Amino acid sequence: MKGELTAIIEPSVDGGFWALCPEVPGANGQGETVAEAKESLRLAVALILEDRLEDFLRGLPAEAIREPLVIR
């Protein structure tokens, strides 16, 4: 299964670019180029989703989890 998220990237008034993902509150990134801003945002989304997954799985018995979820 593959999901898609939105990346909004705009120029910063101080130079460079900033990016945010409206589907993942708190996920934002910045960079000198659009590519850097996208990569920064991708890493932020991955960290937030990984943290939420850990919270979700906490307390579940091991037999309830078949295989680990990989966030790339």
Protein Blocks (a to p, Z undefined) as FASTA:
>chain_A
ZZdddddddddfkgpjddddfklghiacddfbfklmmmmmmmmmmmmmmmmmmmmmgopa
fklpmbdcddZZ
